Amino acid sequence: MNVAFTELDFMKPELGAEYTGRGTHFAVFSAHAEKIELCLFSEDGSEEVARLPLPRREGDVWSGYIEGIGPGTLYGYRVHGPYDPHNGHRFNPNKLLLDPYAKQIAGAFTWDDALFGYTIGAAEADVSFDERDSAPFMVKGVVQDPAFDWDGEEAIRRPWTETIIYETHVRGMTMTHPGVPEELRGTFLGMASDAIIDHLVKLGVSAVELLPVQYFLDDRYLLDRNLRNYWGYQTLGFFAPHPRYLSGGRITEFKTMVKRFHAAGIEVLMDVVYNHTAEGSEQGPTLSFRGLDNLSYYRPSPEEPRHTYDMTGTGNTLNVAHPMVLRMVLDSLRYWVGVMHIDGFRFDLASALGRESMEFDREGGFFDAIRQDPILAGVKLIAEPWDIGHGGYQLGGFPPPFREWNDRFRDDVRRFWKGDSGMIPVLAERILGSPVQFRHSDRAATSSINLLSAHDGFTLMDAVSYREKHNEANGEENRDGHGDNHSDNMGAEGATEDAGINQARRRRRAAMLATLMTSQGVPMILGGDELGNSQGGNNNAYCQDNEIGWIDWSRTDDGFLDFCRKIIAFRKKHPIMRQDRFLDGEPNEDGRVEFAWYKADGGPMDEAAWQDGALRLVGVWFRRITAGETGPDGEIFLVLNAGDDREIALPQSEGAGWQRVLSTADEDAFGARAAADRELIPAQSVVAFVPHT
């Protein structure tokens, strides 16, 4: 292949491979390299047809322009520099490197010892140097044409107060759905099928949050056990959709999915992993960042630069404190928003992104860069507020506009409903939006992302069906996964034919879901929970790309699905339960409060009641106190009863009494009727009353 670099009459600022209409400009960052070669490949990626040193360096950006090279061209890099592991340098030009900015990735990644910069098994271990060519086993970047017809598509930008998130997996959602064409199952186009969108629209959710869809690797040890990386938390390409989810090999399929969701009024959020990469520790392979500039892209160990500093549990930590690494993360986020039209992100192990040095800093460069960015500051940003480093648990510690996954909501609600003692005070906190954690720094009452379950842990059904985790299929002798799930099998471990146990499980799930939907904050539902989906007690299905990890649509609990649709509609109907600011329990000038807590006898909760560890029932009266905002939509009295059947006295309403509009234990949970002065609250139920009109 006879190609050569030519001069541009201007300097392009973009990194990556940018098609200009006449040719392609290649640019890549490395602060410590001595030479960088662009490698071009045949259409099938099997043959390296050209190897050209990038001719230009300005600062630490290496670049070159080739006229006549266009979309579909396969490429990679080889980087020359010092191989000095003890000082953090691991350059090895024998290893083909993926462009960190590659917009599409082609070829099959094949694990082989040649992918490692050192010789596996050598006496010098990772300090040794391996001369084998890794290109035959390595994926390649693909030059892209960004053109796509977005005509008629608009960003939704739905307020947080109107947001209900549905966390799901592209394959898990679609692999067994009978309404998804077989050839599209497990793909972005399968997610965009009428069957899936119709289900989500009828359910009433406003946003889908997709588990990682950026290019990731299947871990070698998983493939050796005939498993693979199902969840996708081993990112290698921060700009490229994962090829496994492309039915026809075109990244426009992802754009088509987003466009279809937007047309249905549903936002698309992405779970993203910028805290580490798939290269692992210094004993991992050399695939991209390590070979481009190990000392810049990764945090070295403070004691010994040979080793990578690991605060993520994966072997490395991406060095977002470096300005060019931070730029890469921001460029990636802007790409997904500006080019792919994504509506927001959930950041995996987000505490790692706030470590400017070794300590978490909520005023750090990553957060400052996000907040000043005109594109990113306006999309939905959600933090998983922890990592495994010292001081990594930072629930409530992130700055606006970030929202945060609230694991305390999950744990405390589960504990309340399974009958743990002393849970009324903490339950009250969760229902109010966890103000102890979030009511500071002018943060909104929507700062807490409330959840009962997520991909990591038990499904809602398994939380009421299993006392212990059952992860044997993962091949780690059931040692993996969290051991403290606050779950309850309610009389039988796993699935049972016992009608009484199944009814009790259904009742508790309904009460838990009603708690989620009537709490301040932003609710998130795990995909499949509305159907009664089970993973057989596996609470760490990260490697189960099979019937364990997939939603089983053939066993849909239609009755519970109907309840889920109605409780979501119930939340939408009552804006008092989804306020943007924290409600105030202190009296205003008229002596009225926005919320108040009540005992079963109709009197207000006092200190003795709050301290009563045996108490299993509590009522809360929410009401707007602004003139003209009272009424059935601006006022509600909730009763949560985790104990036995209990008669209560309703507090005296200012109007014509109360109307009972919800009782999760009833067959007709939403049948409305006038309420008496005293009402029976069924065991394990949430009951709601609104002013009688």
VENCORCOR-V184465 format. One record per run of one state. SS is the DSSP state (@ for helix, = for strand, . for the rest). FROM is the first residue (numbers start at 1). LEN is the number of residues. Records with the same first field share a line. If there is no record, write none. Layout:
BEGIN
SS = FROM-LEN, FROM-LEN
END
This chain:
BEGIN
. = 1-5, 7-9, 20-3, 30-5, 42-6, 54-2, 59-2, 68-6, 81-2, 88-1, 91-6, 98-7, 107-6, 116-9, 128-7, 138-2, 143-17, 163-2, 169-1, 175-7, 185-3, 192-2, 204-3, 211-3, 217-3, 224-11, 242-1, 246-6, 264-3, 273-16, 299-1, 301-7, 309-9, 319-4, 339-5, 348-2, 356-4, 361-4, 373-3, 379-1, 384-19, 418-6, 432-3, 439-9, 452-8, 464-8, 475-24, 518-4, 527-2, 532-9, 544-9, 556-2, 574-1, 578-17, 599-5, 605-2, 611-6, 624-11, 642-4, 650-8, 664-9, 675-3, 682-3, 692-2
= = 6-1, 16-4, 23-7, 35-7, 48-6, 56-3, 61-7, 74-7, 83-2, 89-2, 97-1, 105-2, 140-3, 165-4, 207-4, 214-3, 235-7, 267-6, 298-1, 300-1, 308-1, 318-1, 344-4, 355-1, 360-1, 380-4, 403-4, 448-4, 522-5, 595-4, 604-1, 617-7, 635-7, 646-4, 658-6, 673-2, 678-4, 685-7
@ = 85-3, 113-3, 125-3, 135-3, 160-3, 170-5, 182-3, 188-4, 194-10, 220-4, 243-3, 252-12, 289-9, 323-16, 350-5, 365-8, 376-3, 407-11, 424-8, 435-4, 460-4, 472-3, 499-19, 529-3, 541-3, 553-3, 558-16, 575-3, 607-4
END
